Amino acid sequence: MKTVALFIPCYIDSIYPDVAMATAKLLKENGYKVVYPKEQTCCGQPFFNSGYKDEAKKLAQKFFDIFNSYDYIVTPSASCIATVKVHYEKLLGKEKFETLKEKSFEIVEFLHDIVKLKELDISFPHSISLHKSCHGLRELNLATPKELNLPYQDKVTDLLNLVKDIEIKPMQKDEECCGFGGTFSINENELSVKMAKDKLQNFKASDAEYFVGYDCSCMMHLKSVSDFEKMDVKYLHIVEILAGLKS
């Protein structure tokens, strides 16, 4: 039995523990031993994106020391694992980067590409509209960006289509950024909020019951804006549906 180290980023640990539990449930049900290294901390993305390379390098090295011994590293955060799989070469050097890259996966990517999930005995009799966030789309290739003239594939929708009774309603500009972008939402607050409002209007126009994504950071940002605007929007991370935690 192969061992999966569960990487749960800071904000998921603090705000979305159900997403972490759903991820662990899916992995266990598909035959993996799941461990949670308690000494784990931030992957260093906020430092890296803000130009604090020395601080980011220390966290990258700590990540390597903690997770390198496991067969796989899996997380329900596309943006955090994209930092590991795309940007750690600048922080750790090629050898350590390649070692981590080949065993690190976002949960949708892992279920689709490694587990090769083909069947789910769960029902979700509701309509959803799907937000395809930037890191998963353009750095992890969870789907083919529509601006590219390539054969289309969509790992996220492939998994959702395994769920009985679900209805996936199209959302206009579903690949457009929600406006979060980490420190972007602080440094460019007005623009960030406007982008979130545009995304929320597109969701409302879809007439779906649930707003579903694969990155809690996007959901967190959108929820803060929809709550402030007193908009009634129900959010779910895709793993909460796939794990059968919501019905």
C-alpha positions as CSV (number, residue, x, y, z in Angstrom):
1,M,0.0,0.0,0.0
2,K,1.5,3.3,-1.0
3,T,1.5,6.2,1.4
4,V,0.1,9.7,0.6
5,A,1.2,12.6,2.7
6,L,-1.7,15.0,3.0
7,F,-0.6,18.6,2.5
8,I,-3.2,20.9,3.9
9,P,-2.4,24.6,3.4
10,C,-2.8,27.2,6.1
11,Y,-6.2,28.7,5.1
12,I,-7.8,25.3,4.5
13,D,-6.6,24.1,7.9
14,S,-8.1,27.2,9.5
15,I,-11.2,27.9,7.5
16,Y,-12.1,24.8,5.4
17,P,-11.4,21.7,7.5
18,D,-14.2,19.8,5.8
19,V,-12.3,20.0,2.5
20,A,-9.3,18.4,4.2
21,M,-11.4,15.6,5.6
22,A,-13.1,15.0,2.3
23,T,-9.7,14.7,0.6
24,A,-8.4,12.2,3.2
25,K,-11.7,10.2,2.8
26,L,-11.3,10.0,-1.0
27,L,-7.7,8.8,-0.7
28,K,-8.4,6.2,1.9
29,E,-11.4,4.8,-0.1
30,N,-9.2,4.4,-3.1
31,G,-6.6,2.2,-1.3
32,Y,-4.0,4.6,0.0
33,K,-2.5,5.0,3.4
34,V,-3.0,8.6,4.4
35,V,-0.7,10.4,6.8
36,Y,-0.7,14.0,7.9
37,P,2.8,15.3,8.8
38,K,2.0,17.6,11.7
39,E,5.1,19.7,11.3
40,Q,4.0,21.0,7.9
41,T,3.7,24.8,7.5
42,C,3.1,27.2,4.6
43,C,4.6,26.3,1.2
44,G,6.0,29.8,0.9
45,Q,3.8,31.0,-1.9
46,P,3.0,34.4,-0.3
47,F,6.7,35.1,0.2
48,F,7.6,34.0,-3.3
49,N,4.9,36.0,-5.0
50,S,5.9,39.1,-3.0
51,G,9.5,38.9,-3.9
52,Y,10.9,37.6,-0.5
53,K,13.0,34.9,-2.1
54,D,15.1,34.1,1.0
55,E,12.1,33.6,3.2
56,A,10.4,31.5,0.5
57,K,13.6,29.4,0.1
58,K,13.6,28.5,3.8
59,L,9.9,27.3,3.6
60,A,10.6,25.3,0.4
61,Q,13.5,23.5,2.1
62,K,11.3,22.7,5.1
63,F,8.6,21.4,2.7
64,F,11.2,19.2,1.1
65,D,12.5,17.9,4.4
66,I,9.0,17.0,5.6
67,F,7.4,15.5,2.5
68,N,10.2,14.0,0.5
69,S,10.1,10.6,2.0
70,Y,6.5,9.8,1.1
71,D,5.3,8.1,-2.1
72,Y,2.9,10.9,-3.0
73,I,2.0,14.4,-1.8
74,V,-1.6,15.4,-2.3
75,T,-3.5,18.6,-1.6
76,P,-6.9,20.1,-2.3
77,S,-5.2,23.4,-3.2
78,A,-4.2,24.0,-6.8
79,S,-2.4,27.3,-6.1
80,C,-0.2,25.9,-3.3
81,I,0.8,22.7,-5.1
82,A,1.5,24.7,-8.3
83,T,4.1,26.6,-6.3
84,V,5.8,23.3,-5.5
85,K,5.4,21.8,-9.0
86,V,6.2,25.0,-11.1
87,H,8.2,27.4,-9.0
88,Y,10.3,25.4,-6.5
89,E,13.1,25.0,-9.0
90,K,14.0,28.6,-8.4
91,L,14.1,27.9,-4.6
92,L,15.5,24.4,-4.3
93,G,17.5,23.8,-7.4
94,K,16.8,21.3,-10.2
95,E,17.5,18.0,-8.4
96,K,15.3,18.5,-5.3
97,F,12.6,20.2,-7.5
98,E,12.3,17.3,-9.8
99,T,12.1,14.9,-6.9
100,L,9.1,16.7,-5.4
101,K,7.5,17.5,-8.8
102,E,7.0,13.9,-9.8
103,K,5.2,13.0,-6.6
104,S,3.2,16.1,-5.9
105,F,-0.5,16.3,-7.0
106,E,-3.6,18.4,-6.6
107,I,-6.5,16.1,-5.6
108,V,-8.3,16.3,-8.9
109,E,-5.1,15.6,-10.8
110,F,-4.3,12.7,-8.5
111,L,-7.8,11.1,-8.8
112,H,-7.9,11.5,-12.6
113,D,-4.3,10.7,-13.5
114,I,-3.0,8.3,-10.8
115,V,-6.0,6.7,-9.3
116,K,-7.8,6.8,-12.7
117,L,-11.1,7.0,-11.0
118,K,-13.9,5.6,-13.3
119,E,-16.8,5.1,-10.9
120,L,-18.5,6.7,-7.9
121,D,-21.4,5.3,-6.0
122,I,-22.8,8.7,-4.9
123,S,-25.6,11.0,-5.8
124,F,-25.7,14.8,-5.8
125,P,-29.2,15.8,-7.1
126,H,-28.4,19.4,-7.6
127,S,-27.2,21.8,-10.2
128,I,-23.7,23.4,-10.1
129,S,-21.7,25.9,-12.0
130,L,-17.9,25.4,-12.1
131,H,-15.2,28.0,-11.7
132,K,-11.9,26.9,-13.3
133,S,-9.3,28.9,-11.4
134,C,-6.1,30.1,-12.8
135,H,-3.4,27.9,-11.2
136,G,-5.2,24.6,-11.8
137,L,-6.1,25.6,-15.4
138,R,-2.8,27.1,-16.7
139,E,-0.1,25.6,-14.4
140,L,-1.5,22.1,-13.5
141,N,-3.4,21.5,-16.8
142,L,-6.6,20.4,-15.0
143,A,-8.4,21.5,-18.2
144,T,-7.3,22.9,-21.5
145,P,-7.4,26.7,-21.5
146,K,-9.9,27.8,-24.2
147,E,-7.4,30.4,-25.6
148,L,-5.2,27.5,-26.8
149,N,-5.7,25.8,-30.1
150,L,-5.3,22.3,-28.6
151,P,-7.5,19.2,-28.2
152,Y,-9.8,19.9,-25.3
153,Q,-9.7,17.9,-22.1
154,D,-11.3,18.6,-18.7
155,K,-10.3,16.5,-15.7
156,V,-12.5,18.3,-13.3
157,T,-15.7,17.8,-15.4
158,D,-14.7,14.2,-16.1
159,L,-14.8,13.5,-12.3
160,L,-18.0,15.4,-11.7
161,N,-19.7,13.4,-14.5
162,L,-19.1,10.2,-12.4
163,V,-21.6,11.6,-9.8
164,K,-25.1,10.5,-10.2
165,D,-28.0,13.0,-10.7
166,I,-25.7,16.1,-10.9
167,E,-26.4,18.8,-13.4
168,I,-23.5,21.0,-14.5
169,K,-24.7,24.3,-15.8
170,P,-22.4,26.4,-18.0
171,M,-21.2,29.7,-16.6
172,Q,-20.1,32.5,-18.9
173,K,-16.3,33.2,-18.7
174,D,-15.8,30.3,-16.3
175,E,-12.1,30.5,-16.9
176,E,-11.8,34.1,-16.0
177,C,-9.9,35.0,-12.8
178,C,-12.1,35.6,-9.7
179,G,-9.8,38.5,-8.7
180,F,-8.2,37.0,-5.6
181,G,-4.5,36.5,-6.6
182,G,-3.3,36.5,-3.0
183,T,-1.7,39.8,-2.3
184,F,-3.3,41.2,-5.5
185,S,-6.6,41.4,-3.6
186,I,-4.8,43.7,-1.1
187,N,-2.7,45.8,-3.4
188,E,-5.4,46.2,-6.0
189,N,-8.5,46.0,-3.8
190,E,-11.0,47.8,-6.0
191,L,-10.0,45.9,-9.1
192,S,-10.1,42.6,-7.2
193,V,-13.6,43.2,-5.9
194,K,-14.8,44.3,-9.3
195,M,-13.5,41.0,-10.8
196,A,-15.3,39.0,-8.1
197,K,-18.5,40.9,-8.7
198,D,-18.3,40.1,-12.4
199,K,-17.7,36.4,-11.6
200,L,-20.6,36.3,-9.2
201,Q,-23.0,37.9,-11.7
202,N,-22.0,35.2,-14.2
203,F,-22.7,32.6,-11.6
204,K,-26.1,34.0,-10.9
205,A,-26.9,34.1,-14.6
206,S,-26.2,30.3,-14.8
207,D,-29.1,29.7,-12.4
208,A,-27.2,26.9,-10.7
209,E,-27.7,26.0,-7.0
210,Y,-24.0,25.6,-6.1
211,F,-20.9,27.5,-7.0
212,V,-18.2,24.8,-7.2
213,G,-14.4,25.1,-7.5
214,Y,-11.2,23.3,-6.8
215,D,-9.3,26.1,-5.1
216,C,-10.6,27.3,-1.7
217,S,-8.7,30.6,-2.0
218,C,-11.0,31.6,-4.9
219,M,-14.1,30.5,-2.9
220,M,-12.9,32.4,0.1
221,H,-12.5,35.6,-1.9
222,L,-15.8,35.2,-3.7
223,K,-17.6,34.4,-0.5
224,S,-16.3,37.5,1.2
225,V,-17.6,39.7,-1.6
226,S,-21.0,37.8,-1.9
227,D,-21.5,38.1,1.9
228,F,-20.7,41.8,1.8
229,E,-23.1,42.3,-1.1
230,K,-25.8,40.1,0.7
231,M,-25.9,37.7,-2.2
232,D,-27.2,34.2,-1.4
233,V,-24.5,32.0,-2.9
234,K,-23.7,28.4,-1.7
235,Y,-20.1,27.3,-2.3
236,L,-18.5,23.8,-2.4
237,H,-15.1,22.4,-3.1
238,I,-15.3,19.6,-5.6
239,V,-14.0,17.0,-3.1
240,E,-17.0,17.7,-0.9
241,I,-19.2,16.4,-3.7
242,L,-16.9,13.5,-4.8
243,A,-16.5,12.2,-1.3
244,G,-20.3,12.1,-0.8
245,L,-20.2,14.6,2.1
246,K,-23.0,16.7,0.5
247,S,-26.2,15.4,-0.9
